[in-house]
Amino acid sequence: MNFPGFTTHRVPVADGVRLHTLVGGTGSPVVLLHGFPQTHLMWRRVAAGLAREHTVICPDLRGYGASDKPADVDGLAYAKRTMAADVVALARALGHERFALAGHDRGALVAFRAGLDHPEAVTHLA
C-alpha cells in the first residue's frame, strides 16, 4: 500500500456519486486534490508527513481513478462547481465542517471554486 496507516473509503457525495478516498492521521483536516490525469496516488510522498499533525483526506475526484464516473447528461456533471460541492460533501461526510484544501492542476481549479462557493468550509487554500 502506498499510504501506510491510511484507510480506504467510498464516500457518497451526491446522488449516485461516491468518491474513492484515503484518510489518515489525526488533527485539523487537510483535503488534497489531484490533477489531470492523476489520482490520489500523486500525494503518496506528501500525505504521510502531513498525517503526523493533520487528518489527511485524499480523494479521487469524480471521473478519476476508483471514484464514480456519472454520465454527463446536462454538461454539469464534471463542472468545477459540481466537483467543489463534492469535496465539501466529502469532508462533511467524514465529520469535518471546516478544512484546509490544497490542489494541483485540475484539483487546484476545483479547490479555488470550493473556496469561492464555500468560504464557510474552507479555512486555508493552496
N, C-alpha and C positions, 0 to 999 in steps of 0.2 A: 504494500500500500504506500502511496506517495505522501500521505498525510498521517503519520503516526499519531495516535491519540485523538483523532477526529472521528466523528460518527457520520454515517450517511443517512440522509433523509429524502423523502419525496414529499414535498410540502405543497398542498393546494393553495393557489394564489388567486385564481379566477375560475369562472365556470369552465370546467373541463381542462384546466391547465394546472399541472403540478411541476414544480421545479426540483430537479436533482440538486441536492445541496449537501456540502460537508460543513460540519460545525465542530469547533474545538476550542479549548481554553476557557478561561473564566475572566470576568471583569467587564468593563464597558464594551458594548458591541461595536464591531467594525465589519462592514459588508464590503467584499472585494468583487468587482465586476470585471470579467474578462473582455478581451477584444475579439475582433474578427480575424481569422476563422478559428479562434481558440475556444477553450472550455475552462472550467475551474482549475484545471491542471496547470495553467500558466502561473498560478500563485504558489506552487509547491515549495519554492525556495524562500518564500516570504511568510507564509501562513504560520509555520511553526514558531518563528521568532515572535511574531505578533501575539500568538496564543499564550505566551508567557505572562502577558498583562491584560489581555483582552479576550472576549468571546469573538472568535473569528468565524464569519459566515461566508462561504464560497459557493455561490450557486452557478449552475449553467443557466444562462438566460434562456427564455423560451425560444425554441427553434434550434438550440445548440445542444450538443452532447446528449446526455440521457434525459434532458428535460422534454416536456411535451412539445409537439410541433403542430399547433392547431392550423386548420385551413384559414386562409386569409380572404374571406368572402366579401368584406367591406373595405379592404385596404387599410384597416386599422390594427389588425392582429399583431403586427410587428412594428408599430409606431413607437418612437422613443417614449411618448407619454404613456402608452399602454404598458411598456416594459418597466417604466419607472413605477407605475402603480403596482406591478408585480413585486418589485423589490420592497416596497413599503409593506405590502400584504405579507410577504415572506418574513420580514423582521417581526411584524406583529404576531404572526402565527407562531413564531419561536419565542414570543414573550417580551419583545423589545419595542416599546413605543417610540424611542429615540435611539439613533445610532449614527456613527460616523460612516462615511461612504467614500470609497476610492474606486476609480475606474480607469481602464486602459482602452484606448481606441474606441470602438463602438460602446463599450461599457462606460467610458468617460462621458459620452453623449447621453446615455441613459442616466448616469449619475447626476449630470448637470440638470437634466429635465426633472429628476426627482427633487433636487434642491429647489428648483423654481416652483414646482407644483405642490411640494410637501415640506415647506420650511419648518413646520412644527415637528417633523420627524427627523430631519437631517441636522445633526449637530455640527459636523465638520465635513468638508468636501474636498477631495483631492483627485 
